[in-house]
Amino acid sequence: DQRLLFLAVFFQLATTFIGASRWRVLLSYFNDPGPTMLFCAKHYWIGLATGYLTPGTIGMDIYRVAVIGRHFRNYVMNIAAIVGHCIRATAMK
């Protein structure tokens, strides 16, 4: 049914947009000025693809640390942000 396909695509895009938005808010707290939404969405998609090729979400987390550290030249604060995000996400499950 085409309606189900449309819903699947819509929810995938919506979930990705929400994840990228959440990542942008988190990064904006640690970096001034924060990243653009386009930057976050692009690298969130790439991170998702990387995460599919590695066990767990470690691929996505390593990719995010590398991209954000290179972009903002601040690895320590961004590693702390991503690790804190992972711990919080795990605690909420």
C-alpha positions, -999 to +999 in steps of 0.1 A: +000+000+000+014+034-010+001+051+021+022+028+044+052+036+023+046+073+026+041+070+064+074+050+067+093+076+047+077+105+066+084+090+101+120+082+091+125+118+079+108+132+110+128+110+134+160+121+117+151+158+118+143+155+155+176+137+162+195+164+142+177+191+161+184+176+194+221+173+184+221+209+173+208+221+206+233+200+225+262+214+204+250+250+206+254+247+244+291+238+241+301+258+210+295+295+202+283+300+176+266+267+173+263+246+141+236+253+115+207+229+111+219+219+076+253+210+091+237+189+118+212+172+095+239+163+069+263+148+095+234+131+114+225+112+082+261+103+076+265+092+112+234+070+109+248+053+079+281+048+097+263+034+127+246+008+105+280-005+095+294-009+131+282-027+162+258-007+184+259+031+179+297+034+183+302+042+147+278+072+148+294+084+181+329+082+168+319+100+136+302+128+155+332+133+177+355+134+147+333+158+127+325+182+155+360+182+169+375+190+135+348+216+128+350+235+161+386+225+170+374+214+205+374+177+210+372+176+248+340+195+253+323+178+224+334+143+236+319+152+270+287+163+253+283+131+233+292+108+261+268+126+284+241+123+257+248+085+254+247+080+292+214+100+295+199+081+266+209+048+281+195+057+316+162+067+300+157+033+284 
